[in-house]
């Protein structure tokens, strides 16, 4: 069966926010990582962002996901929602709406999910600021 037929029949589309619908060059993905380490200092008591980064590398290598790694390390005194809100920040600081990408996403059959599987994609796709 040709690939385009599979695309036409996909029941669900999931878009991860980190570099999926816009290029890494926007700086948004790097800002998200900076916020992870800032969260670990502010909310979890790590002494510095460099210390947090070192611990994160070990946790991510073992668990392949930041939140899962933090939970495995015993950090359970914060909500998943507060973590994701802090981590994601505001993509609009780095990118702006992109009508071409929005039209493409709207044209896909099936349900569409975004923001790393957590939030329904509201067709807020972005392009880099000039």
MISE-872930 format. One record per residue (C-alpha): x, y, z; residue number from 1; residue in one letter. Coordinates in Angstrom, 2 decimals, decimal comma. Layout:
<nodes>
+---------+---------+---------+-----+------+
:      c1 :      c2 :      c3 : seq : type :
+---------+---------+---------+-----+------+
:       X :       Y :       Z : NUM :    a :
...
+---------+---------+---------+-----+------+
</nodes>
This chain:
<nodes>
+---------+---------+---------+-----+------+
:      c1 :      c2 :      c3 : seq : type :
+---------+---------+---------+-----+------+
:    0,00 :    0,00 :    0,00 :   1 :    x :
:    1,48 :    3,43 :   -0,88 :   2 :    x :
:    2,62 :    5,58 :    2,04 :   3 :    x :
:    0,11 :    8,34 :    1,25 :   4 :    x :
:   -2,77 :    5,94 :    1,86 :   5 :    x :
:   -1,43 :    5,18 :    5,34 :   6 :    x :
:   -1,29 :    8,92 :    6,02 :   7 :    x :
:   -4,88 :    9,33 :    4,89 :   8 :    x :
:   -6,05 :    6,66 :    7,34 :   9 :    x :
:   -4,08 :    7,71 :   10,44 :  10 :    x :
:   -6,55 :    7,89 :   13,35 :  11 :    x :
:   -4,38 :   10,13 :   15,55 :  12 :    x :
:   -1,50 :   12,55 :   14,99 :  13 :    x :
:    0,79 :   13,49 :   17,87 :  14 :    x :
:    3,10 :   16,48 :   17,56 :  15 :    x :
:    5,88 :   16,94 :   20,07 :  16 :    x :
:    6,61 :   20,61 :   20,65 :  17 :    x :
:   10,39 :   20,24 :   20,67 :  18 :    x :
:   11,51 :   20,90 :   17,11 :  19 :    x :
:    8,72 :   19,04 :   15,31 :  20 :    x :
:    6,80 :   21,86 :   13,64 :  21 :    x :
:    9,59 :   24,45 :   13,58 :  22 :    x :
:   13,39 :   24,38 :   13,39 :  23 :    x :
:   15,71 :   24,03 :   16,39 :  24 :    x :
:   17,32 :   27,29 :   15,29 :  25 :    x :
:   14,44 :   29,24 :   16,88 :  26 :    x :
:   16,10 :   28,77 :   20,26 :  27 :    x :
:   12,92 :   27,47 :   21,85 :  28 :    x :
:   14,23 :   23,95 :   22,45 :  29 :    x :
:   17,40 :   25,29 :   24,09 :  30 :    x :
:   15,29 :   27,58 :   26,29 :  31 :    x :
:   13,23 :   24,56 :   27,39 :  32 :    x :
:   16,37 :   22,74 :   28,49 :  33 :    x :
:   17,57 :   25,83 :   30,37 :  34 :    x :
:   14,20 :   25,91 :   32,16 :  35 :    x :
:   14,54 :   22,23 :   33,17 :  36 :    x :
:   17,75 :   23,03 :   35,02 :  37 :    x :
:   16,28 :   26,21 :   36,47 :  38 :    x :
:   13,27 :   24,20 :   37,70 :  39 :    x :
:   15,59 :   21,70 :   39,35 :  40 :    x :
:   17,37 :   24,51 :   41,20 :  41 :    x :
:   14,28 :   26,54 :   42,17 :  42 :    x :
:   11,83 :   23,78 :   42,93 :  43 :    x :
:   13,95 :   20,74 :   43,81 :  44 :    x :
:   16,85 :   22,33 :   45,67 :  45 :    x :
:   19,80 :   21,57 :   43,41 :  46 :    x :
:   22,70 :   23,90 :   44,18 :  47 :    x :
:   23,33 :   25,14 :   40,64 :  48 :    x :
:   22,17 :   24,72 :   37,07 :  49 :    x :
:   25,43 :   22,96 :   36,23 :  50 :    x :
:   24,81 :   20,48 :   39,06 :  51 :    x :
:   21,21 :   20,04 :   37,88 :  52 :    x :
:   22,41 :   19,46 :   34,30 :  53 :    x :
:   24,81 :   16,75 :   35,47 :  54 :    x :
:   22,11 :   14,96 :   37,47 :  55 :    x :
:   19,63 :   15,37 :   34,59 :  56 :    x :
:   22,03 :   13,66 :   32,16 :  57 :    x :
:   22,21 :   10,60 :   34,41 :  58 :    x :
:   18,44 :   10,51 :   34,99 :  59 :    x :
:   17,66 :   11,02 :   31,32 :  60 :    x :
:   20,10 :    8,30 :   30,28 :  61 :    x :
:   18,39 :    5,87 :   32,65 :  62 :    x :
:   14,75 :    6,88 :   32,12 :  63 :    x :
:   14,68 :    8,60 :   28,69 :  64 :    x :
:   12,27 :   11,24 :   29,96 :  65 :    x :
:   12,86 :   14,15 :   32,30 :  66 :    x :
:    9,73 :   13,93 :   34,44 :  67 :    x :
:    9,98 :   10,14 :   34,75 :  68 :    x :
:   13,63 :   10,49 :   35,81 :  69 :    x :
:   12,85 :   13,15 :   38,40 :  70 :    x :
:   10,08 :   10,99 :   39,86 :  71 :    x :
:   12,41 :    7,96 :   39,97 :  72 :    x :
:   14,93 :   10,10 :   41,86 :  73 :    x :
:   12,31 :   10,70 :   44,55 :  74 :    x :
:   11,09 :   14,14 :   43,47 :  75 :    x :
:    7,37 :   13,77 :   44,00 :  76 :    x :
:    6,46 :   16,99 :   45,80 :  77 :    x :
:    5,41 :   18,89 :   42,67 :  78 :    x :
:    2,65 :   18,39 :   40,13 :  79 :    x :
:    3,30 :   17,23 :   36,62 :  80 :    x :
:    1,31 :   20,23 :   35,41 :  81 :    x :
:    3,55 :   22,72 :   37,24 :  82 :    x :
:    6,62 :   21,04 :   35,75 :  83 :    x :
:    5,29 :   21,12 :   32,18 :  84 :    x :
:    4,11 :   24,71 :   32,50 :  85 :    x :
:    7,52 :   25,82 :   33,75 :  86 :    x :
:    9,40 :   23,68 :   31,22 :  87 :    x :
:    7,41 :   24,78 :   28,17 :  88 :    x :
:    7,33 :   28,50 :   28,86 :  89 :    x :
:    5,81 :   30,56 :   26,06 :  90 :    x :
:    6,72 :   29,39 :   22,55 :  91 :    x :
:    5,49 :   32,75 :   21,22 :  92 :    x :
:    8,68 :   34,31 :   22,61 :  93 :    x :
:   10,59 :   32,36 :   19,94 :  94 :    x :
:    8,18 :   31,68 :   17,11 :  95 :    x :
:    5,01 :   33,17 :   15,61 :  96 :    x :
:    1,92 :   31,64 :   14,00 :  97 :    x :
:    2,52 :   30,07 :   10,59 :  98 :    x :
:   -0,57 :   29,86 :    8,36 :  99 :    x :
:    1,01 :   27,32 :    5,98 : 100 :    x :
:    1,80 :   24,86 :    8,77 : 101 :    x :
:   -1,60 :   25,46 :   10,41 : 102 :    x :
:   -3,35 :   24,68 :    7,13 : 103 :    x :
:   -1,31 :   21,49 :    6,75 : 104 :    x :
:   -2,08 :   20,31 :   10,30 : 105 :    x :
:   -5,79 :   21,08 :    9,82 : 106 :    x :
:   -5,80 :   19,05 :    6,60 : 107 :    x :
:   -4,69 :   15,85 :    8,36 : 108 :    x :
:   -7,41 :   13,29 :    8,99 : 109 :    x :
:   -7,95 :   12,07 :   12,52 : 110 :    x :
:   -7,41 :   13,61 :   15,92 : 111 :    x :
:   -4,42 :   15,85 :   16,47 : 112 :    x :
:   -2,49 :   16,16 :   19,71 : 113 :    x :
:    0,46 :   18,33 :   20,58 : 114 :    x :
:    2,68 :   19,83 :   23,26 : 115 :    x :
:    4,38 :   16,54 :   24,02 : 116 :    x :
:    1,18 :   14,53 :   24,18 : 117 :    x :
:   -0,28 :   16,63 :   27,01 : 118 :    x :
:   -2,46 :   19,20 :   25,32 : 119 :    x :
:   -4,80 :   19,05 :   22,38 : 120 :    x :
:   -3,15 :   20,78 :   19,44 : 121 :    x :
:   -5,11 :   23,97 :   18,93 : 122 :    x :
:   -3,46 :   24,47 :   15,55 : 123 :    x :
:   -1,11 :   26,99 :   17,09 : 124 :    x :
:    1,80 :   26,15 :   14,91 : 125 :    x :
:    4,61 :   28,63 :   14,72 : 126 :    x :
:    7,45 :   29,91 :   12,59 : 127 :    x :
:   10,67 :   31,58 :   13,76 : 128 :    x :
:   10,68 :   35,29 :   14,47 : 129 :    x :
:   12,69 :   37,29 :   11,94 : 130 :    x :
+---------+---------+---------+-----+------+
</nodes>
